[in-house]
Amino acid sequence: MKIGEFSKRTGLPVSTLHFYERKGLIAPERSASGHREYDENDLAWIAFIERLKETGMPLAQIRRYADLRAKGGSTLEERMAMLVDHRESIVSTISKWQENLDHLDKKIDYYKSEIEDN
């Protein structure tokens, strides 16, 4: 599929796709005329990139992952290690956020009781 259709299917602007390409995150095939050609595998890859971004993985790490991915199966262990490390970071962040949320809930409950008593 051409970049316009790919943009629509991913929900990402063409400018973002060009940015990802410049950063080495994606490497679409090229037609004989030089136009970018995307397929279903590219859709899945973009979805994974977006998920990594949403979970706070820096672009430099995503780039490293993309480079390893491009090298093939010999990098499976290294890619898995990257994801395990990132997962641990997410779990730690979730724990911190939960603790902060608990403190906010306690403060809100305190204010509610104070307001009700007045």
Jmol script that loads the backbone (N, CA, C; Angstrom):
load data "model"
ATOM      1  N   MET A   1       0.854  -1.181   0.000  1.00  0.00           N
ATOM      2  CA  MET A   1       0.000   0.000   0.000  1.00  0.00           C
ATOM      3  C   MET A   1       0.891   1.233   0.000  1.00  0.00           C
ATOM      4  N   LYS A   2       0.368   2.287  -0.557  1.00  0.00           N
ATOM      5  CA  LYS A   2       1.098   3.561  -0.634  1.00  0.00           C
ATOM      6  C   LYS A   2       1.033   4.268   0.715  1.00  0.00           C
ATOM      7  N   ILE A   3       1.856   5.287   0.882  1.00  0.00           N
ATOM      8  CA  ILE A   3       1.983   5.967   2.164  1.00  0.00           C
ATOM      9  C   ILE A   3       0.678   6.628   2.618  1.00  0.00           C
ATOM     10  N   GLY A   4      -0.122   7.138   1.704  1.00  0.00           N
ATOM     11  CA  GLY A   4      -1.389   7.769   2.078  1.00  0.00           C
ATOM     12  C   GLY A   4      -2.338   6.782   2.732  1.00  0.00           C
ATOM     13  N   GLU A   5      -2.477   5.612   2.129  1.00  0.00           N
ATOM     14  CA  GLU A   5      -3.343   4.576   2.700  1.00  0.00           C
ATOM     15  C   GLU A   5      -2.759   4.064   4.013  1.00  0.00           C
ATOM     16  N   PHE A   6      -1.439   3.907   4.043  1.00  0.00           N
ATOM     17  CA  PHE A   6      -0.775   3.452   5.267  1.00  0.00           C
ATOM     18  C   PHE A   6      -1.008   4.452   6.398  1.00  0.00           C
ATOM     19  N   SER A   7      -0.931   5.718   6.079  1.00  0.00           N
ATOM     20  CA  SER A   7      -1.187   6.777   7.054  1.00  0.00           C
ATOM     21  C   SER A   7      -2.600   6.660   7.610  1.00  0.00           C
ATOM     22  N   LYS A   8      -3.561   6.468   6.727  1.00  0.00           N
ATOM     23  CA  LYS A   8      -4.959   6.327   7.163  1.00  0.00           C
ATOM     24  C   LYS A   8      -5.134   5.099   8.048  1.00  0.00           C
ATOM     25  N   ARG A   9      -4.537   4.001   7.666  1.00  0.00           N
ATOM     26  CA  ARG A   9      -4.723   2.753   8.418  1.00  0.00           C
ATOM     27  C   ARG A   9      -4.032   2.783   9.770  1.00  0.00           C
ATOM     28  N   THR A  10      -2.925   3.520   9.871  1.00  0.00           N
ATOM     29  CA  THR A  10      -2.215   3.591  11.147  1.00  0.00           C
ATOM     30  C   THR A  10      -2.720   4.734  12.011  1.00  0.00           C
ATOM     31  N   GLY A  11      -3.380   5.707  11.384  1.00  0.00           N
ATOM     32  CA  GLY A  11      -3.813   6.885  12.125  1.00  0.00           C
ATOM     33  C   GLY A  11      -2.685   7.874  12.364  1.00  0.00           C
ATOM     34  N   LEU A  12      -1.562   7.659  11.713  1.00  0.00           N
ATOM     35  CA  LEU A  12      -0.405   8.542  11.862  1.00  0.00           C
ATOM     36  C   LEU A  12      -0.270   9.436  10.639  1.00  0.00           C
ATOM     37  N   PRO A  13       0.070  10.707  10.859  1.00  0.00           N
ATOM     38  CA  PRO A  13       0.275  11.581   9.702  1.00  0.00           C
ATOM     39  C   PRO A  13       1.478  11.135   8.874  1.00  0.00           C
ATOM     40  N   VAL A  14       1.446  11.468   7.610  1.00  0.00           N
ATOM     41  CA  VAL A  14       2.560  11.145   6.713  1.00  0.00           C
ATOM     42  C   VAL A  14       3.861  11.730   7.269  1.00  0.00           C
ATOM     43  N   SER A  15       3.780  12.913   7.854  1.00  0.00           N
ATOM     44  CA  SER A  15       4.997  13.546   8.406  1.00  0.00           C
ATOM     45  C   SER A  15       5.611  12.678   9.514  1.00  0.00           C
ATOM     46  N   THR A  16       4.782  12.038  10.317  1.00  0.00           N
ATOM     47  CA  THR A  16       5.296  11.153  11.371  1.00  0.00           C
ATOM     48  C   THR A  16       5.954   9.929  10.756  1.00  0.00           C
ATOM     49  N   LEU A  17       5.342   9.390   9.716  1.00  0.00           N
ATOM     50  CA  LEU A  17       5.939   8.235   9.038  1.00  0.00           C
ATOM     51  C   LEU A  17       7.288   8.602   8.437  1.00  0.00           C
ATOM     52  N   HIS A  18       7.382   9.784   7.849  1.00  0.00           N
ATOM     53  CA  HIS A  18       8.671  10.240   7.311  1.00  0.00           C
ATOM     54  C   HIS A  18       9.691  10.408   8.442  1.00  0.00           C
ATOM     55  N   PHE A  19       9.248  10.956   9.564  1.00  0.00           N
ATOM     56  CA  PHE A  19      10.127  11.129  10.724  1.00  0.00           C
ATOM     57  C   PHE A  19      10.640   9.771  11.197  1.00  0.00           C
ATOM     58  N   TYR A  20       9.737   8.805  11.328  1.00  0.00           N
ATOM     59  CA  TYR A  20      10.136   7.466  11.757  1.00  0.00           C
ATOM     60  C   TYR A  20      11.152   6.867  10.779  1.00  0.00           C
ATOM     61  N   GLU A  21      10.950   7.116   9.512  1.00  0.00           N
ATOM     62  CA  GLU A  21      11.883   6.598   8.511  1.00  0.00           C
ATOM     63  C   GLU A  21      13.254   7.268   8.658  1.00  0.00           C
ATOM     64  N   ARG A  22      13.263   8.590   8.842  1.00  0.00           N
ATOM     65  CA  ARG A  22      14.535   9.307   9.029  1.00  0.00           C
ATOM     66  C   ARG A  22      15.267   8.833  10.276  1.00  0.00           C
ATOM     67  N   LYS A  23      14.518   8.482  11.325  1.00  0.00           N
ATOM     68  CA  LYS A  23      15.111   8.011  12.579  1.00  0.00           C
ATOM     69  C   LYS A  23      15.506   6.536  12.530  1.00  0.00           C
ATOM     70  N   GLY A  24      15.172   5.871  11.444  1.00  0.00           N
ATOM     71  CA  GLY A  24      15.544   4.468  11.298  1.00  0.00           C
ATOM     72  C   GLY A  24      14.609   3.489  11.984  1.00  0.00           C
ATOM     73  N   LEU A  25      13.408   3.956  12.329  1.00  0.00           N
ATOM     74  CA  LEU A  25      12.449   3.068  12.993  1.00  0.00           C
ATOM     75  C   LEU A  25      11.702   2.199  11.997  1.00  0.00           C
ATOM     76  N   ILE A  26      11.493   2.721  10.796  1.00  0.00           N
ATOM     77  CA  ILE A  26      10.838   1.950   9.742  1.00  0.00           C
ATOM     78  C   ILE A  26      11.680   2.059   8.472  1.00  0.00           C
ATOM     79  N   ALA A  27      11.583   1.046   7.660  1.00  0.00           N
ATOM     80  CA  ALA A  27      12.316   1.013   6.393  1.00  0.00           C
ATOM     81  C   ALA A  27      11.421   0.378   5.343  1.00  0.00           C
ATOM     82  N   PRO A  28      10.472   1.157   4.819  1.00  0.00           N
ATOM     83  CA  PRO A  28       9.547   0.567   3.843  1.00  0.00           C
ATOM     84  C   PRO A  28      10.263   0.140   2.565  1.00  0.00           C
ATOM     85  N   GLU A  29       9.692  -0.875   1.951  1.00  0.00           N
ATOM     86  CA  GLU A  29      10.181  -1.289   0.630  1.00  0.00           C
ATOM     87  C   GLU A  29       9.912  -0.147  -0.349  1.00  0.00           C
ATOM     88  N   ARG A  30      10.619  -0.170  -1.453  1.00  0.00           N
ATOM     89  CA  ARG A  30      10.413   0.830  -2.500  1.00  0.00           C
ATOM     90  C   ARG A  30      10.005   0.128  -3.786  1.00  0.00           C
ATOM     91  N   SER A  31       9.059   0.760  -4.482  1.00  0.00           N
ATOM     92  CA  SER A  31       8.649   0.231  -5.785  1.00  0.00           C
ATOM     93  C   SER A  31       9.737   0.557  -6.802  1.00  0.00           C
ATOM     94  N   ALA A  32       9.578   0.021  -8.010  1.00  0.00           N
ATOM     95  CA  ALA A  32      10.544   0.298  -9.074  1.00  0.00           C
ATOM     96  C   ALA A  32      10.649   1.793  -9.353  1.00  0.00           C
ATOM     97  N   SER A  33       9.556   2.514  -9.128  1.00  0.00           N
ATOM     98  CA  SER A  33       9.560   3.959  -9.365  1.00  0.00           C
ATOM     99  C   SER A  33      10.021   4.747  -8.138  1.00  0.00           C
ATOM    100  N   GLY A  34      10.384   4.022  -7.055  1.00  0.00           N
ATOM    101  CA  GLY A  34      10.913   4.686  -5.872  1.00  0.00           C
ATOM    102  C   GLY A  34       9.884   5.049  -4.811  1.00  0.00           C
ATOM    103  N   HIS A  35       8.610   4.720  -5.054  1.00  0.00           N
ATOM    104  CA  HIS A  35       7.571   5.024  -4.070  1.00  0.00           C
ATOM    105  C   HIS A  35       7.606   4.020  -2.913  1.00  0.00           C
ATOM    106  N   ARG A  36       7.315   4.517  -1.732  1.00  0.00           N
ATOM    107  CA  ARG A  36       7.266   3.651  -0.561  1.00  0.00           C
ATOM    108  C   ARG A  36       6.102   2.667  -0.706  1.00  0.00           C
ATOM    109  N   GLU A  37       6.356   1.430  -0.312  1.00  0.00           N
ATOM    110  CA  GLU A  37       5.339   0.384  -0.346  1.00  0.00           C
ATOM    111  C   GLU A  37       5.295  -0.275   1.028  1.00  0.00           C
ATOM    112  N   TYR A  38       4.116  -0.270   1.629  1.00  0.00           N
ATOM    113  CA  TYR A  38       3.924  -0.850   2.951  1.00  0.00           C
ATOM    114  C   TYR A  38       3.036  -2.080   2.841  1.00  0.00           C
ATOM    115  N   ASP A  39       3.171  -2.983   3.818  1.00  0.00           N
ATOM    116  CA  ASP A  39       2.323  -4.173   3.841  1.00  0.00           C
ATOM    117  C   ASP A  39       1.800  -4.402   5.260  1.00  0.00           C
ATOM    118  N   GLU A  40       1.129  -5.520   5.456  1.00  0.00           N
ATOM    119  CA  GLU A  40       0.522  -5.835   6.751  1.00  0.00           C
ATOM    120  C   GLU A  40       1.569  -5.950   7.859  1.00  0.00           C
ATOM    121  N   ASN A  41       2.740  -6.466   7.535  1.00  0.00           N
ATOM    122  CA  ASN A  41       3.811  -6.557   8.537  1.00  0.00           C
ATOM    123  C   ASN A  41       4.213  -5.164   9.024  1.00  0.00           C
ATOM    124  N   ASP A  42       4.223  -4.198   8.108  1.00  0.00           N
ATOM    125  CA  ASP A  42       4.552  -2.822   8.492  1.00  0.00           C
ATOM    126  C   ASP A  42       3.482  -2.250   9.421  1.00  0.00           C
ATOM    127  N   LEU A  43       2.225  -2.607   9.191  1.00  0.00           N
ATOM    128  CA  LEU A  43       1.146  -2.158  10.081  1.00  0.00           C
ATOM    129  C   LEU A  43       1.362  -2.685  11.497  1.00  0.00           C
ATOM    130  N   ALA A  44       1.701  -3.962  11.598  1.00  0.00           N
ATOM    131  CA  ALA A  44       1.938  -4.561  12.913  1.00  0.00           C
ATOM    132  C   ALA A  44       3.151  -3.922  13.583  1.00  0.00           C
ATOM    133  N   TRP A  45       4.183  -3.651  12.814  1.00  0.00           N
ATOM    134  CA  TRP A  45       5.396  -3.043  13.356  1.00  0.00           C
ATOM    135  C   TRP A  45       5.116  -1.629  13.865  1.00  0.00           C
ATOM    136  N   ILE A  46       4.388  -0.848  13.103  1.00  0.00           N
ATOM    137  CA  ILE A  46       4.033   0.519  13.538  1.00  0.00           C
ATOM    138  C   ILE A  46       3.199   0.460  14.811  1.00  0.00           C
ATOM    139  N   ALA A  47       2.275  -0.475  14.890  1.00  0.00           N
ATOM    140  CA  ALA A  47       1.453  -0.612  16.094  1.00  0.00           C
ATOM    141  C   ALA A  47       2.341  -0.916  17.301  1.00  0.00           C
ATOM    142  N   PHE A  48       3.350  -1.746  17.110  1.00  0.00           N
ATOM    143  CA  PHE A  48       4.260  -2.083  18.198  1.00  0.00           C
ATOM    144  C   PHE A  48       5.109  -0.870  18.586  1.00  0.00           C
ATOM    145  N   ILE A  49       5.593  -0.139  17.601  1.00  0.00           N
ATOM    146  CA  ILE A  49       6.351   1.092  17.883  1.00  0.00           C
ATOM    147  C   ILE A  49       5.507   2.043  18.717  1.00  0.00           C
ATOM    148  N   GLU A  50       4.267   2.238  18.328  1.00  0.00           N
ATOM    149  CA  GLU A  50       3.381   3.149  19.050  1.00  0.00           C
ATOM    150  C   GLU A  50       3.145   2.657  20.481  1.00  0.00           C
ATOM    151  N   ARG A  51       3.013   1.364  20.654  1.00  0.00           N
ATOM    152  CA  ARG A  51       2.821   0.820  22.003  1.00  0.00           C
ATOM    153  C   ARG A  51       4.065   1.056  22.854  1.00  0.00           C
ATOM    154  N   LEU A  52       5.234   0.844  22.277  1.00  0.00           N
ATOM    155  CA  LEU A  52       6.468   1.111  23.019  1.00  0.00           C
ATOM    156  C   LEU A  52       6.555   2.583  23.407  1.00  0.00           C
ATOM    157  N   LYS A  53       6.204   3.463  22.488  1.00  0.00           N
ATOM    158  CA  LYS A  53       6.207   4.894  22.795  1.00  0.00           C
ATOM    159  C   LYS A  53       5.230   5.217  23.915  1.00  0.00           C
ATOM    160  N   GLU A  54       4.028   4.654  23.843  1.00  0.00           N
ATOM    161  CA  GLU A  54       3.004   4.909  24.857  1.00  0.00           C
ATOM    162  C   GLU A  54       3.438   4.433  26.234  1.00  0.00           C
ATOM    163  N   THR A  55       4.289   3.426  26.274  1.00  0.00           N
ATOM    164  CA  THR A  55       4.766   2.919  27.557  1.00  0.00           C
ATOM    165  C   THR A  55       6.054   3.596  28.003  1.00  0.00           C
ATOM    166  N   GLY A  56       6.459   4.618  27.280  1.00  0.00           N
ATOM    167  CA  GLY A  56       7.590   5.434  27.714  1.00  0.00           C
ATOM    168  C   GLY A  56       8.954   5.022  27.226  1.00  0.00           C
ATOM    169  N   MET A  57       9.027   4.091  26.292  1.00  0.00           N
ATOM    170  CA  MET A  57      10.346   3.723  25.776  1.00  0.00           C
ATOM    171  C   MET A  57      10.867   4.872  24.904  1.00  0.00           C
ATOM    172  N   PRO A  58      12.080   5.337  25.187  1.00  0.00           N
ATOM    173  CA  PRO A  58      12.647   6.423  24.376  1.00  0.00           C
ATOM    174  C   PRO A  58      12.882   5.993  22.924  1.00  0.00           C
ATOM    175  N   LEU A  59      12.821   6.966  22.019  1.00  0.00           N
ATOM    176  CA  LEU A  59      13.028   6.661  20.596  1.00  0.00           C
ATOM    177  C   LEU A  59      14.380   6.015  20.345  1.00  0.00           C
ATOM    178  N   ALA A  60      15.399   6.407  21.090  1.00  0.00           N
ATOM    179  CA  ALA A  60      16.726   5.809  20.893  1.00  0.00           C
ATOM    180  C   ALA A  60      16.687   4.301  21.169  1.00  0.00           C
ATOM    181  N   GLN A  61      15.948   3.885  22.191  1.00  0.00           N
ATOM    182  CA  GLN A  61      15.826   2.459  22.485  1.00  0.00           C
ATOM    183  C   GLN A  61      14.975   1.761  21.426  1.00  0.00           C
ATOM    184  N   ILE A  62      13.924   2.432  20.980  1.00  0.00           N
ATOM    185  CA  ILE A  62      13.095   1.845  19.926  1.00  0.00           C
ATOM    186  C   ILE A  62      13.942   1.669  18.667  1.00  0.00           C
ATOM    187  N   ARG A  63      14.793   2.640  18.394  1.00  0.00           N
ATOM    188  CA  ARG A  63      15.703   2.552  17.240  1.00  0.00           C
ATOM    189  C   ARG A  63      16.624   1.352  17.396  1.00  0.00           C
ATOM    190  N   ARG A  64      17.176   1.166  18.603  1.00  0.00           N
ATOM    191  CA  ARG A  64      18.051   0.012  18.855  1.00  0.00           C
ATOM    192  C   ARG A  64      17.286  -1.288  18.618  1.00  0.00           C
ATOM    193  N   TYR A  65      16.055  -1.343  19.107  1.00  0.00           N
ATOM    194  CA  TYR A  65      15.222  -2.519  18.911  1.00  0.00           C
ATOM    195  C   TYR A  65      14.980  -2.740  17.413  1.00  0.00           C
ATOM    196  N   ALA A  66      14.674  -1.666  16.685  1.00  0.00           N
ATOM    197  CA  ALA A  66      14.430  -1.765  15.242  1.00  0.00           C
ATOM    198  C   ALA A  66      15.668  -2.280  14.514  1.00  0.00           C
ATOM    199  N   ASP A  67      16.841  -1.787  14.918  1.00  0.00           N
ATOM    200  CA  ASP A  67      18.086  -2.252  14.303  1.00  0.00           C
ATOM    201  C   ASP A  67      18.281  -3.748  14.539  1.00  0.00           C
ATOM    202  N   LEU A  68      18.018  -4.184  15.760  1.00  0.00           N
ATOM    203  CA  LEU A  68      18.157  -5.605  16.083  1.00  0.00           C
ATOM    204  C   LEU A  68      17.144  -6.430  15.297  1.00  0.00           C
ATOM    205  N   ARG A  69      15.926  -5.926  15.222  1.00  0.00           N
ATOM    206  CA  ARG A  69      14.857  -6.615  14.489  1.00  0.00           C
ATOM    207  C   ARG A  69      15.257  -6.818  13.033  1.00  0.00           C
ATOM    208  N   ALA A  70      15.867  -5.812  12.455  1.00  0.00           N
ATOM    209  CA  ALA A  70      16.286  -5.882  11.051  1.00  0.00           C
ATOM    210  C   ALA A  70      17.375  -6.930  10.833  1.00  0.00           C
ATOM    211  N   LYS A  71      18.118  -7.235  11.875  1.00  0.00           N
ATOM    212  CA  LYS A  71      19.190  -8.233  11.763  1.00  0.00           C
ATOM    213  C   LYS A  71      18.669  -9.666  11.823  1.00  0.00           C
ATOM    214  N   GLY A  72      17.420  -9.827  12.256  1.00  0.00           N
ATOM    215  CA  GLY A  72      16.818 -11.150  12.216  1.00  0.00           C
ATOM    216  C   GLY A  72      16.896 -11.944  13.504  1.00  0.00           C
ATOM    217  N   GLY A  73      16.680 -13.244  13.349  1.00  0.00           N
ATOM    218  CA  GLY A  73      16.539 -14.159  14.468  1.00  0.00           C
ATOM    219  C   GLY A  73      17.728 -14.256  15.398  1.00  0.00           C
ATOM    220  N   SER A  74      18.896 -13.930  14.923  1.00  0.00           N
ATOM    221  CA  SER A  74      20.074 -14.023  15.790  1.00  0.00           C
ATOM    222  C   SER A  74      20.029 -13.017  16.936  1.00  0.00           C
ATOM    223  N   THR A  75      19.111 -12.072  16.893  1.00  0.00           N
ATOM    224  CA  THR A  75      19.011 -11.036  17.921  1.00  0.00           C
ATOM    225  C   THR A  75      17.826 -11.241  18.859  1.00  0.00           C
ATOM    226  N   LEU A  76      17.171 -12.381  18.779  1.00  0.00           N
ATOM    227  CA  LEU A  76      15.975 -12.617  19.587  1.00  0.00           C
ATOM    228  C   LEU A  76      16.241 -12.452  21.083  1.00  0.00           C
ATOM    229  N   GLU A  77      17.328 -13.003  21.576  1.00  0.00           N
ATOM    230  CA  GLU A  77      17.608 -12.915  23.007  1.00  0.00           C
ATOM    231  C   GLU A  77      17.827 -11.469  23.437  1.00  0.00           C
ATOM    232  N   GLU A  78      18.538 -10.707  22.636  1.00  0.00           N
ATOM    233  CA  GLU A  78      18.797  -9.312  22.980  1.00  0.00           C
ATOM    234  C   GLU A  78      17.509  -8.490  22.949  1.00  0.00           C
ATOM    235  N   ARG A  79      16.674  -8.755  21.946  1.00  0.00           N
ATOM    236  CA  ARG A  79      15.390  -8.046  21.879  1.00  0.00           C
ATOM    237  C   ARG A  79      14.511  -8.408  23.072  1.00  0.00           C
ATOM    238  N   MET A  80      14.481  -9.686  23.415  1.00  0.00           N
ATOM    239  CA  MET A  80      13.688 -10.092  24.562  1.00  0.00           C
ATOM    240  C   MET A  80      14.212  -9.415  25.831  1.00  0.00           C
ATOM    241  N   ALA A  81      15.522  -9.341  25.999  1.00  0.00           N
ATOM    242  CA  ALA A  81      16.104  -8.695  27.176  1.00  0.00           C
ATOM    243  C   ALA A  81      15.694  -7.226  27.241  1.00  0.00           C
ATOM    244  N   MET A  82      15.684  -6.567  26.096  1.00  0.00           N
ATOM    245  CA  MET A  82      15.247  -5.167  26.068  1.00  0.00           C
ATOM    246  C   MET A  82      13.806  -5.043  26.545  1.00  0.00           C
ATOM    247  N   LEU A  83      12.954  -5.933  26.069  1.00  0.00           N
ATOM    248  CA  LEU A  83      11.541  -5.881  26.442  1.00  0.00           C
ATOM    249  C   LEU A  83      11.338  -6.239  27.914  1.00  0.00           C
ATOM    250  N   VAL A  84      12.099  -7.184  28.408  1.00  0.00           N
ATOM    251  CA  VAL A  84      12.005  -7.543  29.832  1.00  0.00           C
ATOM    252  C   VAL A  84      12.412  -6.349  30.688  1.00  0.00           C
ATOM    253  N   ASP A  85      13.507  -5.690  30.326  1.00  0.00           N
ATOM    254  CA  ASP A  85      13.945  -4.496  31.065  1.00  0.00           C
ATOM    255  C   ASP A  85      12.885  -3.405  31.019  1.00  0.00           C
ATOM    256  N   HIS A  86      12.323  -3.207  29.854  1.00  0.00           N
ATOM    257  CA  HIS A  86      11.299  -2.167  29.716  1.00  0.00           C
ATOM    258  C   HIS A  86      10.060  -2.527  30.527  1.00  0.00           C
ATOM    259  N   ARG A  87       9.704  -3.787  30.523  1.00  0.00           N
ATOM    260  CA  ARG A  87       8.554  -4.244  31.314  1.00  0.00           C
ATOM    261  C   ARG A  87       8.778  -3.957  32.791  1.00  0.00           C
ATOM    262  N   GLU A  88       9.980  -4.258  33.280  1.00  0.00           N
ATOM    263  CA  GLU A  88      10.296  -3.993  34.686  1.00  0.00           C
ATOM    264  C   GLU A  88      10.176  -2.507  35.002  1.00  0.00           C
ATOM    265  N   SER A  89      10.594  -1.677  34.082  1.00  0.00           N
ATOM    266  CA  SER A  89      10.468  -0.231  34.260  1.00  0.00           C
ATOM    267  C   SER A  89       9.000   0.181  34.331  1.00  0.00           C
ATOM    268  N   ILE A  90       8.181  -0.406  33.476  1.00  0.00           N
ATOM    269  CA  ILE A  90       6.743  -0.098  33.480  1.00  0.00           C
ATOM    270  C   ILE A  90       6.107  -0.534  34.796  1.00  0.00           C
ATOM    271  N   VAL A  91       6.442  -1.734  35.255  1.00  0.00           N
ATOM    272  CA  VAL A  91       5.889  -2.226  36.524  1.00  0.00           C
ATOM    273  C   VAL A  91       6.270  -1.294  37.663  1.00  0.00           C
ATOM    274  N   SER A  92       7.511  -0.845  37.681  1.00  0.00           N
ATOM    275  CA  SER A  92       7.958   0.094  38.719  1.00  0.00           C
ATOM    276  C   SER A  92       7.185   1.405  38.643  1.00  0.00           C
ATOM    277  N   THR A  93       6.990   1.908  37.442  1.00  0.00           N
ATOM    278  CA  THR A  93       6.241   3.150  37.252  1.00  0.00           C
ATOM    279  C   THR A  93       4.800   2.988  37.704  1.00  0.00           C
ATOM    280  N   ILE A  94       4.183   1.882  37.345  1.00  0.00           N
ATOM    281  CA  ILE A  94       2.801   1.623  37.760  1.00  0.00           C
ATOM    282  C   ILE A  94       2.718   1.603  39.285  1.00  0.00           C
ATOM    283  N   SER A  95       3.672   0.960  39.924  1.00  0.00           N
ATOM    284  CA  SER A  95       3.688   0.887  41.386  1.00  0.00           C
ATOM    285  C   SER A  95       3.779   2.286  41.999  1.00  0.00           C
ATOM    286  N   LYS A  96       4.657   3.121  41.444  1.00  0.00           N
ATOM    287  CA  LYS A  96       4.794   4.493  41.942  1.00  0.00           C
ATOM    288  C   LYS A  96       3.509   5.281  41.734  1.00  0.00           C
ATOM    289  N   TRP A  97       2.909   5.140  40.569  1.00  0.00           N
ATOM    290  CA  TRP A  97       1.649   5.834  40.292  1.00  0.00           C
ATOM    291  C   TRP A  97       0.541   5.357  41.224  1.00  0.00           C
ATOM    292  N   GLN A  98       0.501   4.045  41.500  1.00  0.00           N
ATOM    293  CA  GLN A  98      -0.521   3.518  42.400  1.00  0.00           C
ATOM    294  C   GLN A  98      -0.335   4.080  43.805  1.00  0.00           C
ATOM    295  N   GLU A  99       0.901   4.152  44.247  1.00  0.00           N
ATOM    296  CA  GLU A  99       1.182   4.726  45.563  1.00  0.00           C
ATOM    297  C   GLU A  99       0.748   6.192  45.617  1.00  0.00           C
ATOM    298  N   ASN A 100       1.063   6.940  44.585  1.00  0.00           N
ATOM    299  CA  ASN A 100       0.647   8.345  44.525  1.00  0.00           C
ATOM    300  C   ASN A 100      -0.872   8.477  44.486  1.00  0.00           C
ATOM    301  N   LEU A 101      -1.522   7.610  43.747  1.00  0.00           N
ATOM    302  CA  LEU A 101      -2.977   7.624  43.676  1.00  0.00           C
ATOM    303  C   LEU A 101      -3.590   7.327  45.044  1.00  0.00           C
ATOM    304  N   ASP A 102      -3.016   6.364  45.739  1.00  0.00           N
ATOM    305  CA  ASP A 102      -3.499   6.042  47.080  1.00  0.00           C
ATOM    306  C   ASP A 102      -3.384   7.249  48.012  1.00  0.00           C
ATOM    307  N   HIS A 103      -2.275   7.973  47.932  1.00  0.00           N
ATOM    308  CA  HIS A 103      -2.094   9.168  48.766  1.00  0.00           C
ATOM    309  C   HIS A 103      -3.106  10.252  48.398  1.00  0.00           C
ATOM    310  N   LEU A 104      -3.354  10.425  47.121  1.00  0.00           N
ATOM    311  CA  LEU A 104      -4.366  11.398  46.704  1.00  0.00           C
ATOM    312  C   LEU A 104      -5.746  11.012  47.210  1.00  0.00           C
ATOM    313  N   ASP A 105      -6.075   9.728  47.108  1.00  0.00           N
ATOM    314  CA  ASP A 105      -7.385   9.268  47.598  1.00  0.00           C
ATOM    315  C   ASP A 105      -7.536   9.543  49.097  1.00  0.00           C
ATOM    316  N   LYS A 106      -6.464   9.311  49.852  1.00  0.00           N
ATOM    317  CA  LYS A 106      -6.515   9.585  51.294  1.00  0.00           C
ATOM    318  C   LYS A 106      -6.738  11.071  51.560  1.00  0.00           C
ATOM    319  N   LYS A 107      -6.058  11.909  50.803  1.00  0.00           N
ATOM    320  CA  LYS A 107      -6.213  13.353  50.980  1.00  0.00           C
ATOM    321  C   LYS A 107      -7.622  13.790  50.596  1.00  0.00           C
ATOM    322  N   ILE A 108      -8.146  13.241  49.519  1.00  0.00           N
ATOM    323  CA  ILE A 108      -9.522  13.559  49.101  1.00  0.00           C
ATOM    324  C   ILE A 108     -10.504  13.115  50.175  1.00  0.00           C
ATOM    325  N   ASP A 109     -10.309  11.915  50.710  1.00  0.00           N
ATOM    326  CA  ASP A 109     -11.184  11.432  51.785  1.00  0.00           C
ATOM    327  C   ASP A 109     -11.110  12.349  53.004  1.00  0.00           C
ATOM    328  N   TYR A 110      -9.911  12.803  53.322  1.00  0.00           N
ATOM    329  CA  TYR A 110      -9.744  13.735  54.435  1.00  0.00           C
ATOM    330  C   TYR A 110     -10.564  15.001  54.198  1.00  0.00           C
ATOM    331  N   TYR A 111     -10.430  15.582  53.005  1.00  0.00           N
ATOM    332  CA  TYR A 111     -11.183  16.802  52.697  1.00  0.00           C
ATOM    333  C   TYR A 111     -12.678  16.564  52.735  1.00  0.00           C
ATOM    334  N   LYS A 112     -13.112  15.438  52.234  1.00  0.00           N
ATOM    335  CA  LYS A 112     -14.555  15.116  52.264  1.00  0.00           C
ATOM    336  C   LYS A 112     -15.057  15.083  53.703  1.00  0.00           C
ATOM    337  N   SER A 113     -14.295  14.420  54.582  1.00  0.00           N
ATOM    338  CA  SER A 113     -14.739  14.323  55.986  1.00  0.00           C
ATOM    339  C   SER A 113     -14.713  15.693  56.655  1.00  0.00           C
ATOM    340  N   GLU A 114     -13.738  16.517  56.327  1.00  0.00           N
ATOM    341  CA  GLU A 114     -13.656  17.858  56.901  1.00  0.00           C
ATOM    342  C   GLU A 114     -14.840  18.719  56.433  1.00  0.00           C
ATOM    343  N   ILE A 115     -15.165  18.600  55.176  1.00  0.00           N
ATOM    344  CA  ILE A 115     -16.277  19.381  54.619  1.00  0.00           C
ATOM    345  C   ILE A 115     -17.592  18.925  55.230  1.00  0.00           C
ATOM    346  N   GLU A 116     -17.767  17.621  55.375  1.00  0.00           N
ATOM    347  CA  GLU A 116     -18.998  17.084  55.957  1.00  0.00           C
ATOM    348  C   GLU A 116     -19.158  17.488  57.428  1.00  0.00           C
ATOM    349  N   ASP A 117     -18.027  17.597  58.139  1.00  0.00           N
ATOM    350  CA  ASP A 117     -18.067  17.973  59.553  1.00  0.00           C
ATOM    351  C   ASP A 117     -18.382  19.459  59.759  1.00  0.00           C
ATOM    352  N   ASN A 118     -18.163  20.255  58.727  1.00  0.00           N
ATOM    353  CA  ASN A 118     -18.403  21.710  58.845  1.00  0.00           C
ATOM    354  C   ASN A 118     -19.760  22.086  58.417  1.00  0.00           C
TER     355      ASN A 118
END
end "model"
wireframe off; spacefill off
backbone 0.3
color backbone group
